[in-house]
Amino acid sequence: MELKQELEAMGCSAKLAARRLAACPTTIKNVALLAMAEALQFRQAEILQANHKDVQAGEAKGLSKALIDRLTLTQERIISMAEGLRQVSALPDPVGECLGGVIRPNGLDIKKIRVPFGVIAMIYEARPNVTVDAAGLCLKTGNAVILRGGSEAIESNKVLADILIQAASKAGIPSGAINLVETTDREAVNLILKMHRYIDVIIPRGGAGLIQTVVENSTVPVIETGIGICHTFVDESADLAMAADIAFNAKVSRPGVCNSMETLLVHRKVAAEFLPKLLERLAEAGVELRGCVETEGLHPLVKPANEQDWATEYLDYILSVKVVADLTEAIAHIDFFSTRHSEAIVTRDYDNARRFQQEVDAAAIYVNASTRFTDGFEFGFGAEIGISTQKLHARGPMGLVELTSIKYLVSGNGQIRQ
């Protein structure tokens, strides 16, 4: 009961802050974002010290190498988070934007404008960068935010939230605009999912289990950010050197994130030439290889893949590899196993590239590029609050515009309906 009362008090405070924040001038919001960025860099030693505690605890718990990477903050990553806030400050403020209007025959003047959602709750796992991204994007769009990160990053999140709240407050942002749920009690998530009196939207960001729990149990509207079973298809006409670099980057650069490649599909006509060298390169980088029968015959370290492998988001140094007959089989495989996140083709055939883009259903479709670019920062949004794989309201990296709703402003001079 005490936890419920604590969360409801936080929700009430956030709701009051949201009303004030909705009318906050863009200049104040931008000053706050820049102050938050400066504070992150100024207090980076404190952040790294707290993060070191989280990493040590994660290693003691036996978290995978990829999850530890996702949890770890470095000086470079803190600078990147700060730069994300600066980019958000430089972007146009969507709040108040007029999306259209009409004057009706009866004289009613109707305008459609962008407005904040109100209070957004972010529920996420071992990703301390989400604390910064979510706070910055919500602030710019006039939304109050309630942050509930995973227990793995609790020390990092507490320091990050404290830095952001202090900097924003000094810049004139109302108290209650940024909130962190500091308890690691899982019951907190269950309570947040029922706080429809205080929260307007919930955005989950994490693995399939977390997202499923939120979607199935929330009485608050949910914007679903999906898991990423991302594929790369190497066509028979591909530049094989380019394809090898793209596939290697998509898997190895950061395997613990949702835009990393989980399955590599290779056209049968180039498999024997292409795969042995690439598989050796991946194995040397520590990637566990699982493949179809044809793939097994091309490298001694390939383990047999089963049906579950094609449907698994590993978020780890594990890759499934399948040799396919042609583009048609590749598209069919993707259609069956894809989570509609990011899919790529490497090809020099214009018609195949266009067909892949038209027939594959995903938030982001790549031709001759790594899936690792599906990211708000890389798309020029400054940061992102998640990658939406649904089709209602928002899809792909969710930046500022996706964190707004609409309002109709109707002006008249005494009209009544007959």
Beta strands, then each sheet from edge to edge (+ up, - down):
strand 1: 98-103
strand 2: 109-116
strand 3: 119-124
strand 4: 144-148
strand 5: 178-180
strand 6: 201-205
strand 7: 230-234
strand 8: 261-267
strand 9: 288-291
strand 10: 303-304
strand 11: 318-324
strand 12: 342-346
strand 13: 364-367
strand 14: 387-388
strand 15: 396-397
strand 16: 404-411
sheet 1: 1+ 2- 16+
sheet 2: 5+ 4+ 3+ 6+
sheet 3: 10+ 9+ 11+ 8+ 7+ 12+ 13+
sheet 4: 14+ 15-
end
